[in-house]
Amino acid sequence: MDGLPVVVVGAGPVGLAAAAELAERGIEPLVLERGERAGAAVTQWRHVRLFSRWAELVDPAARRLLASNGWRNPDDDAYPTGADWVERYLRPLADALGDRVRFGAEVVGVARRGRDRVVDAGRDAEPLMVHIRSASGTELLPARAVIDASGTWATSNPLGGDGLPAPGEAAAADRIAYRLPELSAPEVRARYAGTHVVVAGSGHSALTALVALDELAREHPGTRITWLLRRGGIGGTFGGGGADQLPARGALGQRAKAAVHSGRIDVVTGFRTERVEPGAQLALVSTDGHRIDAVDEVIALTGFRPDLSWLSEVRLELDTTLQAPVALAPLIDPNVHSCGTVYPHGVRELSHPEPGVYLAGMKSYGRAPTFLALTGYEQVRSIAAALAGDRDSAERVELVLPETGVCGGSGLADAAPADDDGCCGTPSEASLAASTAG
């Protein structure tokens, strides 16, 4: 099977980095991307400025490949938008990889040739078969290994507090946004100006939305903003401020905190949506009967989850809580780790009972939040080293990530400590951080 390609699913930052790492080691990669261009998911949040600097957003092997093609490195200390990341890095990287990247090819299944997940006999001798759907129909492609770097962007969590869409949620879909709106765009501002907007979520996307909506409310005083948190208190939601080792992330939290202090944002904690009542205006009802009435628009930024449906015939070993690889889950569990600390990990933690199948990038985190590109780059470097037979390099994982500056509390647990200065005086879920990538 050594002559077969390693199939990489997804032409986002981590998928393209995987291809660059493999190619540098003399292993032929084939990136399959269902979109028509590289960075399709990042393009959908092109208006968001990242917390990470350019220095932390370019994979080392990708940098070397691009440099050999005359690429001009952006200023390492600058903070790009999603659009910058796509145009100045992801698409040039896809071009440099050439025909190793195939667009318009959606992976709809992976299995061992001639064996479903139940069959043991002869399994190790057969290649993985990747089922692809494209404009020309369906096809099978044999692969030595599969690195799933497809991310989680396409599968956002619902508004419903139990992880399922709340009754009435689907009927109100035209008034519920599950991605961060581009609130700087005139047509988007017109949609929300002068309305009652509910923001649900406590991650960085939610904080970004609150800051932008507060600016909108200053210009349009008829705009009403309600912020719903599933947690019992605000706790460390605003982050570590000046103690955050990503200064832009800390600054966002401080701006959100100031917006809440302005009095233009109503904060409701401990609210888990049980149903949505449609009508001329919406009503949100929580599990304890609390109501938020006269709602015009909802921005539900409650995080993302992995789509595992097309991996049903390979043997994955996933944590029952996070849906992340079992060896990785204890290192990233937000119920345990409240400081933003992620311990070094690589191929050892990302391996499954099915040889040659790896989840990498945001998808490897399952439902855990706040994934940084640096993590994904080190993951795929380690995987590529293992596939090349360089176990020493594969297991010599060095990952030092910037901490949030927030410690204590209880992660995603319901009980959160009171804010140090008693912010907001009123009795979450994590969402996609602006510095994450699929």
Order of alpha helices (4+ residues) and beta strands (2+ residues): beta-alpha-beta-alpha-alpha-alpha-alpha-beta-beta-beta-beta-beta-beta-alpha-beta-alpha-beta-alpha-beta-beta-beta-beta-beta-alpha-alpha-beta-alpha-alpha
